[in-house]
Amino acid sequence: MNGFNIDLIFRIAGIGIFISVLTIVLKQAGKEEQAQMLTLGGVVVVLLMVIQLINELFSNIKTIFNLF
């Protein structure tokens, strides 16, 4: 893979750790709804990162096989 490096995995792991710590803090403070919204926001951010990678993968496949 041309543009893939280990930094993306560390970014996703860092986001997960950060979100989980903040979720625990919010739950301890009795803010369950905000903790759920924070978790949902973290999932959306990670999904956007993965979607960009999938887009890059399909672009590479089109280039390799001379599609379109």
CHARMM internal coordinates of N, CA and C (Angstrom, degrees):
IC EDIT
DIST 1 N 1 CA 1.4466
DIST 1 CA 1 C 1.5225
ANGL 1 N 1 CA 1 C 108.85
DIST 1 C 2 N 1.2744
ANGL 1 CA 1 C 2 N 114.58
DIHE 1 N 1 CA 1 C 2 N 131.18
DIST 2 N 2 CA 1.4541
ANGL 1 C 2 N 2 CA 119.75
DIHE 1 CA 1 C 2 N 2 CA -173.06
DIST 2 CA 2 C 1.5215
ANGL 2 N 2 CA 2 C 113.33
DIHE 1 C 2 N 2 CA 2 C -69.97
DIST 2 C 3 N 1.3406
ANGL 2 CA 2 C 3 N 117.63
DIHE 2 N 2 CA 2 C 3 N -54.03
DIST 3 N 3 CA 1.4498
ANGL 2 C 3 N 3 CA 120.98
DIHE 2 CA 2 C 3 N 3 CA -173.05
DIST 3 CA 3 C 1.5191
ANGL 3 N 3 CA 3 C 114.26
DIHE 2 C 3 N 3 CA 3 C -96.15
DIST 3 C 4 N 1.3309
ANGL 3 CA 3 C 4 N 117.78
DIHE 3 N 3 CA 3 C 4 N 3.59
DIST 4 N 4 CA 1.4581
ANGL 3 C 4 N 4 CA 119.80
DIHE 3 CA 3 C 4 N 4 CA -175.19
DIST 4 CA 4 C 1.5176
ANGL 4 N 4 CA 4 C 110.62
DIHE 3 C 4 N 4 CA 4 C -84.81
DIST 4 C 5 N 1.3099
ANGL 4 CA 4 C 5 N 115.04
DIHE 4 N 4 CA 4 C 5 N 133.50
DIST 5 N 5 CA 1.4615
ANGL 4 C 5 N 5 CA 120.01
DIHE 4 CA 4 C 5 N 5 CA 171.19
DIST 5 CA 5 C 1.5178
ANGL 5 N 5 CA 5 C 108.57
DIHE 4 C 5 N 5 CA 5 C -143.74
DIST 5 C 6 N 1.2839
ANGL 5 CA 5 C 6 N 116.18
DIHE 5 N 5 CA 5 C 6 N 172.95
DIST 6 N 6 CA 1.4606
ANGL 5 C 6 N 6 CA 122.18
DIHE 5 CA 5 C 6 N 6 CA -172.56
DIST 6 CA 6 C 1.5311
ANGL 6 N 6 CA 6 C 112.13
DIHE 5 C 6 N 6 CA 6 C -72.19
DIST 6 C 7 N 1.3339
ANGL 6 CA 6 C 7 N 117.65
DIHE 6 N 6 CA 6 C 7 N -14.11
DIST 7 N 7 CA 1.4649
ANGL 6 C 7 N 7 CA 120.69
DIHE 6 CA 6 C 7 N 7 CA -179.34
DIST 7 CA 7 C 1.5237
ANGL 7 N 7 CA 7 C 112.36
DIHE 6 C 7 N 7 CA 7 C -59.99
DIST 7 C 8 N 1.3163
ANGL 7 CA 7 C 8 N 117.51
DIHE 7 N 7 CA 7 C 8 N -35.41
DIST 8 N 8 CA 1.4609
ANGL 7 C 8 N 8 CA 120.61
DIHE 7 CA 7 C 8 N 8 CA -179.90
DIST 8 CA 8 C 1.5282
ANGL 8 N 8 CA 8 C 111.00
DIHE 7 C 8 N 8 CA 8 C -63.15
DIST 8 C 9 N 1.3089
ANGL 8 CA 8 C 9 N 116.79
DIHE 8 N 8 CA 8 C 9 N -42.09
DIST 9 N 9 CA 1.4654
ANGL 8 C 9 N 9 CA 120.70
DIHE 8 CA 8 C 9 N 9 CA 178.68
DIST 9 CA 9 C 1.5231
ANGL 9 N 9 CA 9 C 109.91
DIHE 8 C 9 N 9 CA 9 C -63.19
DIST 9 C 10 N 1.3332
ANGL 9 CA 9 C 10 N 116.87
DIHE 9 N 9 CA 9 C 10 N -41.79
DIST 10 N 10 CA 1.4604
ANGL 9 C 10 N 10 CA 119.93
DIHE 9 CA 9 C 10 N 10 CA 178.64
DIST 10 CA 10 C 1.5279
ANGL 10 N 10 CA 10 C 111.48
DIHE 9 C 10 N 10 CA 10 C -67.15
DIST 10 C 11 N 1.3353
ANGL 10 CA 10 C 11 N 117.25
DIHE 10 N 10 CA 10 C 11 N -35.85
DIST 11 N 11 CA 1.4708
ANGL 10 C 11 N 11 CA 120.10
DIHE 10 CA 10 C 11 N 11 CA 177.29
DIST 11 CA 11 C 1.5213
ANGL 11 N 11 CA 11 C 110.96
DIHE 10 C 11 N 11 CA 11 C -63.96
DIST 11 C 12 N 1.3260
ANGL 11 CA 11 C 12 N 116.35
DIHE 11 N 11 CA 11 C 12 N -45.13
DIST 12 N 12 CA 1.4673
ANGL 11 C 12 N 12 CA 120.42
DIHE 11 CA 11 C 12 N 12 CA 179.92
DIST 12 CA 12 C 1.5276
ANGL 12 N 12 CA 12 C 110.07
DIHE 11 C 12 N 12 CA 12 C -64.20
DIST 12 C 13 N 1.3226
ANGL 12 CA 12 C 13 N 117.00
DIHE 12 N 12 CA 12 C 13 N -42.74
DIST 13 N 13 CA 1.4664
ANGL 12 C 13 N 13 CA 120.18
DIHE 12 CA 12 C 13 N 13 CA 178.54
DIST 13 CA 13 C 1.5269
ANGL 13 N 13 CA 13 C 110.50
DIHE 12 C 13 N 13 CA 13 C -64.64
DIST 13 C 14 N 1.3175
ANGL 13 CA 13 C 14 N 117.55
DIHE 13 N 13 CA 13 C 14 N -41.02
DIST 14 N 14 CA 1.4597
ANGL 13 C 14 N 14 CA 121.20
DIHE 13 CA 13 C 14 N 14 CA 178.51
DIST 14 CA 14 C 1.5162
ANGL 14 N 14 CA 14 C 111.97
DIHE 13 C 14 N 14 CA 14 C -62.69
DIST 14 C 15 N 1.3245
ANGL 14 CA 14 C 15 N 116.35
DIHE 14 N 14 CA 14 C 15 N -42.37
DIST 15 N 15 CA 1.4700
ANGL 14 C 15 N 15 CA 120.14
DIHE 14 CA 14 C 15 N 15 CA 177.42
DIST 15 CA 15 C 1.5265
ANGL 15 N 15 CA 15 C 109.49
DIHE 14 C 15 N 15 CA 15 C -62.39
DIST 15 C 16 N 1.3078
ANGL 15 CA 15 C 16 N 117.36
DIHE 15 N 15 CA 15 C 16 N -42.52
DIST 16 N 16 CA 1.4652
ANGL 15 C 16 N 16 CA 120.92
DIHE 15 CA 15 C 16 N 16 CA 179.60
DIST 16 CA 16 C 1.5143
ANGL 16 N 16 CA 16 C 112.69
DIHE 15 C 16 N 16 CA 16 C -62.44
DIST 16 C 17 N 1.3204
ANGL 16 CA 16 C 17 N 116.83
DIHE 16 N 16 CA 16 C 17 N -43.93
DIST 17 N 17 CA 1.4658
ANGL 16 C 17 N 17 CA 120.48
DIHE 16 CA 16 C 17 N 17 CA 179.10
DIST 17 CA 17 C 1.5174
ANGL 17 N 17 CA 17 C 110.65
DIHE 16 C 17 N 17 CA 17 C -65.95
DIST 17 C 18 N 1.3280
ANGL 17 CA 17 C 18 N 116.82
DIHE 17 N 17 CA 17 C 18 N -43.93
DIST 18 N 18 CA 1.4613
ANGL 17 C 18 N 18 CA 121.59
DIHE 17 CA 17 C 18 N 18 CA -179.55
DIST 18 CA 18 C 1.5296
ANGL 18 N 18 CA 18 C 111.01
DIHE 17 C 18 N 18 CA 18 C -62.10
DIST 18 C 19 N 1.3179
ANGL 18 CA 18 C 19 N 116.63
DIHE 18 N 18 CA 18 C 19 N -46.16
DIST 19 N 19 CA 1.4641
ANGL 18 C 19 N 19 CA 121.29
DIHE 18 CA 18 C 19 N 19 CA -179.57
DIST 19 CA 19 C 1.5289
ANGL 19 N 19 CA 19 C 110.58
DIHE 18 C 19 N 19 CA 19 C -65.10
DIST 19 C 20 N 1.3214
ANGL 19 CA 19 C 20 N 117.24
DIHE 19 N 19 CA 19 C 20 N -40.53
DIST 20 N 20 CA 1.4659
ANGL 19 C 20 N 20 CA 118.87
DIHE 19 CA 19 C 20 N 20 CA -178.81
DIST 20 CA 20 C 1.5278
ANGL 20 N 20 CA 20 C 111.91
DIHE 19 C 20 N 20 CA 20 C -67.14
DIST 20 C 21 N 1.3285
ANGL 20 CA 20 C 21 N 117.60
DIHE 20 N 20 CA 20 C 21 N -38.11
DIST 21 N 21 CA 1.4678
ANGL 20 C 21 N 21 CA 120.43
DIHE 20 CA 20 C 21 N 21 CA 177.56
DIST 21 CA 21 C 1.5277
ANGL 21 N 21 CA 21 C 110.08
DIHE 20 C 21 N 21 CA 21 C -65.67
DIST 21 C 22 N 1.3236
ANGL 21 CA 21 C 22 N 117.21
DIHE 21 N 21 CA 21 C 22 N -45.65
DIST 22 N 22 CA 1.4609
ANGL 21 C 22 N 22 CA 119.87
DIHE 21 CA 21 C 22 N 22 CA 178.92
DIST 22 CA 22 C 1.5289
ANGL 22 N 22 CA 22 C 111.53
DIHE 21 C 22 N 22 CA 22 C -64.53
DIST 22 C 23 N 1.3163
ANGL 22 CA 22 C 23 N 117.38
DIHE 22 N 22 CA 22 C 23 N -35.79
DIST 23 N 23 CA 1.4620
ANGL 22 C 23 N 23 CA 120.90
DIHE 22 CA 22 C 23 N 23 CA 177.68
DIST 23 CA 23 C 1.5215
ANGL 23 N 23 CA 23 C 110.78
DIHE 22 C 23 N 23 CA 23 C -64.29
DIST 23 C 24 N 1.3220
ANGL 23 CA 23 C 24 N 117.30
DIHE 23 N 23 CA 23 C 24 N -42.66
DIST 24 N 24 CA 1.4639
ANGL 23 C 24 N 24 CA 120.98
DIHE 23 CA 23 C 24 N 24 CA 177.94
DIST 24 CA 24 C 1.5232
ANGL 24 N 24 CA 24 C 110.52
DIHE 23 C 24 N 24 CA 24 C -62.30
DIST 24 C 25 N 1.3322
ANGL 24 CA 24 C 25 N 116.40
DIHE 24 N 24 CA 24 C 25 N -43.05
DIST 25 N 25 CA 1.4677
ANGL 24 C 25 N 25 CA 120.17
DIHE 24 CA 24 C 25 N 25 CA 179.28
DIST 25 CA 25 C 1.5253
ANGL 25 N 25 CA 25 C 110.49
DIHE 24 C 25 N 25 CA 25 C -62.65
DIST 25 C 26 N 1.3234
ANGL 25 CA 25 C 26 N 116.84
DIHE 25 N 25 CA 25 C 26 N -44.53
DIST 26 N 26 CA 1.4641
ANGL 25 C 26 N 26 CA 119.69
DIHE 25 CA 25 C 26 N 26 CA -179.89
DIST 26 CA 26 C 1.5297
ANGL 26 N 26 CA 26 C 112.07
DIHE 25 C 26 N 26 CA 26 C -65.90
DIST 26 C 27 N 1.3189
ANGL 26 CA 26 C 27 N 117.34
DIHE 26 N 26 CA 26 C 27 N -37.96
DIST 27 N 27 CA 1.4660
ANGL 26 C 27 N 27 CA 119.42
DIHE 26 CA 26 C 27 N 27 CA 178.30
DIST 27 CA 27 C 1.5279
ANGL 27 N 27 CA 27 C 110.89
DIHE 26 C 27 N 27 CA 27 C -66.92
DIST 27 C 28 N 1.3289
ANGL 27 CA 27 C 28 N 116.68
DIHE 27 N 27 CA 27 C 28 N -37.61
DIST 28 N 28 CA 1.4626
ANGL 27 C 28 N 28 CA 120.24
DIHE 27 CA 27 C 28 N 28 CA 177.34
DIST 28 CA 28 C 1.5203
ANGL 28 N 28 CA 28 C 111.34
DIHE 27 C 28 N 28 CA 28 C -64.25
DIST 28 C 29 N 1.3344
ANGL 28 CA 28 C 29 N 116.56
DIHE 28 N 28 CA 28 C 29 N -31.19
DIST 29 N 29 CA 1.4628
ANGL 28 C 29 N 29 CA 121.81
DIHE 28 CA 28 C 29 N 29 CA 179.55
DIST 29 CA 29 C 1.5224
ANGL 29 N 29 CA 29 C 111.98
DIHE 28 C 29 N 29 CA 29 C -83.87
DIST 29 C 30 N 1.3364
ANGL 29 CA 29 C 30 N 117.18
DIHE 29 N 29 CA 29 C 30 N -1.23
DIST 30 N 30 CA 1.4472
ANGL 29 C 30 N 30 CA 120.57
DIHE 29 CA 29 C 30 N 30 CA 178.05
DIST 30 CA 30 C 1.5173
ANGL 30 N 30 CA 30 C 114.08
DIHE 29 C 30 N 30 CA 30 C 82.63
DIST 30 C 31 N 1.3007
ANGL 30 CA 30 C 31 N 116.96
DIHE 30 N 30 CA 30 C 31 N 19.96
DIST 31 N 31 CA 1.4672
ANGL 30 C 31 N 31 CA 121.37
DIHE 30 CA 30 C 31 N 31 CA -179.23
DIST 31 CA 31 C 1.5234
ANGL 31 N 31 CA 31 C 109.18
DIHE 30 C 31 N 31 CA 31 C -107.36
DIST 31 C 32 N 1.3312
ANGL 31 CA 31 C 32 N 115.77
DIHE 31 N 31 CA 31 C 32 N 70.57
DIST 32 N 32 CA 1.4638
ANGL 31 C 32 N 32 CA 121.72
DIHE 31 CA 31 C 32 N 32 CA -176.22
DIST 32 CA 32 C 1.5261
ANGL 32 N 32 CA 32 C 112.47
DIHE 31 C 32 N 32 CA 32 C -64.03
DIST 32 C 33 N 1.3260
ANGL 32 CA 32 C 33 N 116.49
DIHE 32 N 32 CA 32 C 33 N -42.47
DIST 33 N 33 CA 1.4691
ANGL 32 C 33 N 33 CA 119.77
DIHE 32 CA 32 C 33 N 33 CA -177.00
DIST 33 CA 33 C 1.5251
ANGL 33 N 33 CA 33 C 111.48
DIHE 32 C 33 N 33 CA 33 C -65.10
DIST 33 C 34 N 1.3222
ANGL 33 CA 33 C 34 N 116.65
DIHE 33 N 33 CA 33 C 34 N -41.77
DIST 34 N 34 CA 1.4588
ANGL 33 C 34 N 34 CA 119.98
DIHE 33 CA 33 C 34 N 34 CA 178.85
DIST 34 CA 34 C 1.5280
ANGL 34 N 34 CA 34 C 110.73
DIHE 33 C 34 N 34 CA 34 C -66.69
DIST 34 C 35 N 1.3358
ANGL 34 CA 34 C 35 N 116.89
DIHE 34 N 34 CA 34 C 35 N -35.07
DIST 35 N 35 CA 1.4630
ANGL 34 C 35 N 35 CA 120.29
DIHE 34 CA 34 C 35 N 35 CA 177.84
DIST 35 CA 35 C 1.5231
ANGL 35 N 35 CA 35 C 110.67
DIHE 34 C 35 N 35 CA 35 C -64.92
DIST 35 C 36 N 1.3255
ANGL 35 CA 35 C 36 N 116.96
DIHE 35 N 35 CA 35 C 36 N -40.45
DIST 36 N 36 CA 1.4615
ANGL 35 C 36 N 36 CA 120.03
DIHE 35 CA 35 C 36 N 36 CA 178.60
DIST 36 CA 36 C 1.5250
ANGL 36 N 36 CA 36 C 111.13
DIHE 35 C 36 N 36 CA 36 C -66.95
DIST 36 C 37 N 1.3284
ANGL 36 CA 36 C 37 N 116.89
DIHE 36 N 36 CA 36 C 37 N -40.16
DIST 37 N 37 CA 1.4680
ANGL 36 C 37 N 37 CA 120.13
DIHE 36 CA 36 C 37 N 37 CA 178.70
DIST 37 CA 37 C 1.5287
ANGL 37 N 37 CA 37 C 110.96
DIHE 36 C 37 N 37 CA 37 C -66.17
DIST 37 C 38 N 1.3258
ANGL 37 CA 37 C 38 N 116.93
DIHE 37 N 37 CA 37 C 38 N -37.65
DIST 38 N 38 CA 1.4615
ANGL 37 C 38 N 38 CA 120.72
DIHE 37 CA 37 C 38 N 38 CA 177.41
DIST 38 CA 38 C 1.5260
ANGL 38 N 38 CA 38 C 110.42
DIHE 37 C 38 N 38 CA 38 C -63.95
DIST 38 C 39 N 1.3170
ANGL 38 CA 38 C 39 N 116.72
DIHE 38 N 38 CA 38 C 39 N -43.23
DIST 39 N 39 CA 1.4626
ANGL 38 C 39 N 39 CA 120.68
DIHE 38 CA 38 C 39 N 39 CA 178.03
DIST 39 CA 39 C 1.5290
ANGL 39 N 39 CA 39 C 110.85
DIHE 38 C 39 N 39 CA 39 C -62.26
DIST 39 C 40 N 1.3257
ANGL 39 CA 39 C 40 N 116.14
DIHE 39 N 39 CA 39 C 40 N -43.70
DIST 40 N 40 CA 1.4599
ANGL 39 C 40 N 40 CA 120.11
DIHE 39 CA 39 C 40 N 40 CA 177.96
DIST 40 CA 40 C 1.5255
ANGL 40 N 40 CA 40 C 111.08
DIHE 39 C 40 N 40 CA 40 C -62.22
DIST 40 C 41 N 1.3184
ANGL 40 CA 40 C 41 N 117.15
DIHE 40 N 40 CA 40 C 41 N -41.68
DIST 41 N 41 CA 1.4653
ANGL 40 C 41 N 41 CA 120.76
DIHE 40 CA 40 C 41 N 41 CA 177.00
DIST 41 CA 41 C 1.5205
ANGL 41 N 41 CA 41 C 112.18
DIHE 40 C 41 N 41 CA 41 C -61.70
DIST 41 C 42 N 1.3201
ANGL 41 CA 41 C 42 N 117.15
DIHE 41 N 41 CA 41 C 42 N -40.70
DIST 42 N 42 CA 1.4618
ANGL 41 C 42 N 42 CA 120.86
DIHE 41 CA 41 C 42 N 42 CA 177.23
DIST 42 CA 42 C 1.5123
ANGL 42 N 42 CA 42 C 112.37
DIHE 41 C 42 N 42 CA 42 C -62.86
DIST 42 C 43 N 1.3258
ANGL 42 CA 42 C 43 N 116.13
DIHE 42 N 42 CA 42 C 43 N -40.74
DIST 43 N 43 CA 1.4663
ANGL 42 C 43 N 43 CA 120.09
DIHE 42 CA 42 C 43 N 43 CA 178.09
DIST 43 CA 43 C 1.5263
ANGL 43 N 43 CA 43 C 110.49
DIHE 42 C 43 N 43 CA 43 C -64.09
DIST 43 C 44 N 1.3285
ANGL 43 CA 43 C 44 N 116.76
DIHE 43 N 43 CA 43 C 44 N -41.06
DIST 44 N 44 CA 1.4621
ANGL 43 C 44 N 44 CA 120.43
DIHE 43 CA 43 C 44 N 44 CA 179.74
DIST 44 CA 44 C 1.5283
ANGL 44 N 44 CA 44 C 110.79
DIHE 43 C 44 N 44 CA 44 C -63.66
DIST 44 C 45 N 1.3222
ANGL 44 CA 44 C 45 N 117.20
DIHE 44 N 44 CA 44 C 45 N -42.46
DIST 45 N 45 CA 1.4656
ANGL 44 C 45 N 45 CA 120.73
DIHE 44 CA 44 C 45 N 45 CA 179.99
DIST 45 CA 45 C 1.5324
ANGL 45 N 45 CA 45 C 110.29
DIHE 44 C 45 N 45 CA 45 C -61.90
DIST 45 C 46 N 1.3199
ANGL 45 CA 45 C 46 N 117.03
DIHE 45 N 45 CA 45 C 46 N -45.31
DIST 46 N 46 CA 1.4700
ANGL 45 C 46 N 46 CA 120.52
DIHE 45 CA 45 C 46 N 46 CA -179.65
DIST 46 CA 46 C 1.5333
ANGL 46 N 46 CA 46 C 110.21
DIHE 45 C 46 N 46 CA 46 C -66.39
DIST 46 C 47 N 1.3236
ANGL 46 CA 46 C 47 N 117.26
DIHE 46 N 46 CA 46 C 47 N -39.67
DIST 47 N 47 CA 1.4711
ANGL 46 C 47 N 47 CA 119.58
DIHE 46 CA 46 C 47 N 47 CA 178.05
DIST 47 CA 47 C 1.5245
ANGL 47 N 47 CA 47 C 111.69
DIHE 46 C 47 N 47 CA 47 C -63.10
DIST 47 C 48 N 1.3326
ANGL 47 CA 47 C 48 N 117.25
DIHE 47 N 47 CA 47 C 48 N -38.10
DIST 48 N 48 CA 1.4617
ANGL 47 C 48 N 48 CA 119.67
DIHE 47 CA 47 C 48 N 48 CA 176.84
DIST 48 CA 48 C 1.5259
ANGL 48 N 48 CA 48 C 111.05
DIHE 47 C 48 N 48 CA 48 C -63.37
DIST 48 C 49 N 1.3268
ANGL 48 CA 48 C 49 N 116.82
DIHE 48 N 48 CA 48 C 49 N -38.41
DIST 49 N 49 CA 1.4643
ANGL 48 C 49 N 49 CA 119.79
DIHE 48 CA 48 C 49 N 49 CA 177.13
DIST 49 CA 49 C 1.5227
ANGL 49 N 49 CA 49 C 110.84
DIHE 48 C 49 N 49 CA 49 C -63.76
DIST 49 C 50 N 1.3266
ANGL 49 CA 49 C 50 N 116.86
DIHE 49 N 49 CA 49 C 50 N -41.99
DIST 50 N 50 CA 1.4647
ANGL 49 C 50 N 50 CA 121.25
DIHE 49 CA 49 C 50 N 50 CA -179.56
DIST 50 CA 50 C 1.5227
ANGL 50 N 50 CA 50 C 110.52
DIHE 49 C 50 N 50 CA 50 C -68.40
DIST 50 C 51 N 1.3251
ANGL 50 CA 50 C 51 N 117.67
DIHE 50 N 50 CA 50 C 51 N -38.97
DIST 51 N 51 CA 1.4689
ANGL 50 C 51 N 51 CA 120.97
DIHE 50 CA 50 C 51 N 51 CA 178.69
DIST 51 CA 51 C 1.5218
ANGL 51 N 51 CA 51 C 110.65
DIHE 50 C 51 N 51 CA 51 C -62.38
DIST 51 C 52 N 1.3267
ANGL 51 CA 51 C 52 N 117.24
DIHE 51 N 51 CA 51 C 52 N -38.85
DIST 52 N 52 CA 1.4619
ANGL 51 C 52 N 52 CA 119.49
DIHE 51 CA 51 C 52 N 52 CA 176.78
DIST 52 CA 52 C 1.5176
ANGL 52 N 52 CA 52 C 111.22
DIHE 51 C 52 N 52 CA 52 C -63.14
DIST 52 C 53 N 1.3256
ANGL 52 CA 52 C 53 N 117.06
DIHE 52 N 52 CA 52 C 53 N -38.71
DIST 53 N 53 CA 1.4698
ANGL 52 C 53 N 53 CA 119.95
DIHE 52 CA 52 C 53 N 53 CA 177.17
DIST 53 CA 53 C 1.5254
ANGL 53 N 53 CA 53 C 111.40
DIHE 52 C 53 N 53 CA 53 C -65.75
DIST 53 C 54 N 1.3211
ANGL 53 CA 53 C 54 N 117.35
DIHE 53 N 53 CA 53 C 54 N -40.47
DIST 54 N 54 CA 1.4653
ANGL 53 C 54 N 54 CA 120.57
DIHE 53 CA 53 C 54 N 54 CA 178.78
DIST 54 CA 54 C 1.5259
ANGL 54 N 54 CA 54 C 110.00
DIHE 53 C 54 N 54 CA 54 C -64.38
DIST 54 C 55 N 1.3251
ANGL 54 CA 54 C 55 N 116.67
DIHE 54 N 54 CA 54 C 55 N -40.05
DIST 55 N 55 CA 1.4613
ANGL 54 C 55 N 55 CA 120.27
DIHE 54 CA 54 C 55 N 55 CA 176.69
DIST 55 CA 55 C 1.5268
ANGL 55 N 55 CA 55 C 111.02
DIHE 54 C 55 N 55 CA 55 C -60.96
DIST 55 C 56 N 1.3081
ANGL 55 CA 55 C 56 N 116.50
DIHE 55 N 55 CA 55 C 56 N -42.82
DIST 56 N 56 CA 1.4666
ANGL 55 C 56 N 56 CA 120.38
DIHE 55 CA 55 C 56 N 56 CA 177.85
DIST 56 CA 56 C 1.5270
ANGL 56 N 56 CA 56 C 111.00
DIHE 55 C 56 N 56 CA 56 C -64.15
DIST 56 C 57 N 1.3375
ANGL 56 CA 56 C 57 N 116.84
DIHE 56 N 56 CA 56 C 57 N -38.16
DIST 57 N 57 CA 1.4625
ANGL 56 C 57 N 57 CA 120.89
DIHE 56 CA 56 C 57 N 57 CA 177.90
DIST 57 CA 57 C 1.5212
ANGL 57 N 57 CA 57 C 111.04
DIHE 56 C 57 N 57 CA 57 C -61.45
DIST 57 C 58 N 1.3384
ANGL 57 CA 57 C 58 N 116.82
DIHE 57 N 57 CA 57 C 58 N -47.17
DIST 58 N 58 CA 1.4606
ANGL 57 C 58 N 58 CA 119.53
DIHE 57 CA 57 C 58 N 58 CA 179.99
DIST 58 CA 58 C 1.5230
ANGL 58 N 58 CA 58 C 111.87
DIHE 57 C 58 N 58 CA 58 C -65.97
DIST 58 C 59 N 1.3171
ANGL 58 CA 58 C 59 N 117.20
DIHE 58 N 58 CA 58 C 59 N -34.88
DIST 59 N 59 CA 1.4696
ANGL 58 C 59 N 59 CA 119.95
DIHE 58 CA 58 C 59 N 59 CA 176.07
DIST 59 CA 59 C 1.5224
ANGL 59 N 59 CA 59 C 110.64
DIHE 58 C 59 N 59 CA 59 C -64.03
DIST 59 C 60 N 1.3160
ANGL 59 CA 59 C 60 N 116.78
DIHE 59 N 59 CA 59 C 60 N -40.86
DIST 60 N 60 CA 1.4666
ANGL 59 C 60 N 60 CA 120.31
DIHE 59 CA 59 C 60 N 60 CA 177.88
DIST 60 CA 60 C 1.5232
ANGL 60 N 60 CA 60 C 111.20
DIHE 59 C 60 N 60 CA 60 C -66.12
DIST 60 C 61 N 1.3201
ANGL 60 CA 60 C 61 N 117.34
DIHE 60 N 60 CA 60 C 61 N -38.99
DIST 61 N 61 CA 1.4594
ANGL 60 C 61 N 61 CA 120.64
DIHE 60 CA 60 C 61 N 61 CA 178.97
DIST 61 CA 61 C 1.5278
ANGL 61 N 61 CA 61 C 110.38
DIHE 60 C 61 N 61 CA 61 C -65.01
DIST 61 C 62 N 1.3465
ANGL 61 CA 61 C 62 N 116.72
DIHE 61 N 61 CA 61 C 62 N -42.07
DIST 62 N 62 CA 1.4666
ANGL 61 C 62 N 62 CA 119.22
DIHE 61 CA 61 C 62 N 62 CA 177.71
DIST 62 CA 62 C 1.5234
ANGL 62 N 62 CA 62 C 110.91
DIHE 61 C 62 N 62 CA 62 C -62.65
DIST 62 C 63 N 1.3166
ANGL 62 CA 62 C 63 N 116.71
DIHE 62 N 62 CA 62 C 63 N -38.99
DIST 63 N 63 CA 1.4662
ANGL 62 C 63 N 63 CA 120.08
DIHE 62 CA 62 C 63 N 63 CA 179.90
DIST 63 CA 63 C 1.5277
ANGL 63 N 63 CA 63 C 111.09
DIHE 62 C 63 N 63 CA 63 C -67.90
DIST 63 C 64 N 1.3029
ANGL 63 CA 63 C 64 N 116.27
DIHE 63 N 63 CA 63 C 64 N -42.87
DIST 64 N 64 CA 1.4748
ANGL 63 C 64 N 64 CA 120.53
DIHE 63 CA 63 C 64 N 64 CA -177.01
DIST 64 CA 64 C 1.5261
ANGL 64 N 64 CA 64 C 111.03
DIHE 63 C 64 N 64 CA 64 C -64.96
DIST 64 C 65 N 1.3239
ANGL 64 CA 64 C 65 N 117.08
DIHE 64 N 64 CA 64 C 65 N -43.41
DIST 65 N 65 CA 1.4621
ANGL 64 C 65 N 65 CA 120.24
DIHE 64 CA 64 C 65 N 65 CA -175.56
DIST 65 CA 65 C 1.5215
ANGL 65 N 65 CA 65 C 112.78
DIHE 64 C 65 N 65 CA 65 C -96.62
DIST 65 C 66 N 1.3193
ANGL 65 CA 65 C 66 N 117.79
DIHE 65 N 65 CA 65 C 66 N 10.14
DIST 66 N 66 CA 1.4718
ANGL 65 C 66 N 66 CA 123.96
DIHE 65 CA 65 C 66 N 66 CA 178.48
DIST 66 CA 66 C 1.5371
ANGL 66 N 66 CA 66 C 111.86
DIHE 65 C 66 N 66 CA 66 C 51.39
DIST 66 C 67 N 1.3230
ANGL 66 CA 66 C 67 N 115.08
DIHE 66 N 66 CA 66 C 67 N 48.39
DIST 67 N 67 CA 1.4645
ANGL 66 C 67 N 67 CA 119.77
DIHE 66 CA 66 C 67 N 67 CA 177.57
DIST 67 CA 67 C 1.5109
ANGL 67 N 67 CA 67 C 108.60
DIHE 66 C 67 N 67 CA 67 C -88.36
DIST 67 C 68 N 1.3058
ANGL 67 CA 67 C 68 N 116.02
DIHE 67 N 67 CA 67 C 68 N 139.07
DIST 68 N 68 CA 1.4788
ANGL 67 C 68 N 68 CA 125.61
DIHE 67 CA 67 C 68 N 68 CA 176.67
DIST 68 CA 68 C 1.4644
ANGL 68 N 68 CA 68 C 109.76
DIHE 67 C 68 N 68 CA 68 C 64.05
END
COOR INIT
IC SEED 1 N 1 CA 1 C
IC BUILD
